[in-house]
C-alpha cells in the first residue's frame, strides 16, 4: 500500500465512523424524547391516582 491508499482508507474509515456517530446521536435524541414523554405520562398518572385517592377518601368520610 502506498501513502495515498493509506490516506484514502483512513478517510473512508473516518467517514464511516462519523456516519455511525451521527446515527447514534439521532437515535439517542429519539430515546431521550421518548423518555421525556414517558416521564410526563407517569407524572400525569400519579396525579390522577392522587385525585382518585382523594375522591375515594372523601366518599368514605361522608
C-alpha positions in Angstrom: 0.0 0.0 0.0 1.3 3.4 -0.8 0.7 6.6 1.2 -2.3 7.7 -0.9 -4.0 4.4 -0.5 -3.5 4.5 3.3 -4.8 8.1 3.4 -7.8 7.1 1.3 -8.6 4.2 3.6 -8.3 6.4 6.7 -10.7 8.9 5.1 -13.2 6.1 4.4 -12.9 4.8 7.9 -13.3 8.2 9.4 -16.3 8.9 7.2 -17.9 5.6 8.2 -17.3 6.2 11.9 -18.7 9.8 11.5 -21.8 8.5 9.9 -22.4 5.9 12.6 -21.8 8.6 15.3 -24.4 10.8 13.6 -26.9 8.0 13.5 -26.2 7.1 17.2 -26.7 10.8 18.2 -30.0 10.8 16.3 -31.1 7.6 17.9 -30.2 8.9 21.4 -32.2 12.1 20.7 -35.2 9.9 19.9 -34.7 7.8 23.0 -34.4 11.0 25.1 -37.7 12.4 23.6 -39.5 9.1 24.3 -38.2 9.0 27.9 -39.4 12.6 28.4 -42.9 11.6 27.1 -42.9 8.6 29.4 -41.9 10.6 32.4 -44.6 13.2 31.7 -47.2 10.4 31.3 -46.1 8.8 34.6 -46.4 12.1 36.3 -49.9 12.6 34.9 -50.8 9.1 36.0 -49.6 9.7 39.5 -51.6 12.9 39.6 -54.7 11.1 38.5 -54.1 8.4 41.1 -53.7 11.0 43.8 -57.0 12.6 42.7 -58.8 9.3 42.8 -57.5 8.6 46.2 -58.7 12.0 47.4 -62.1 11.4 46.0 -62.3 7.9 47.5 -61.3 9.3 50.9 -63.9 12.0 50.6 -66.6 9.5 49.7 -65.8 7.3 52.7 -65.8 10.3 55.0 -69.5 11.1 54.2 
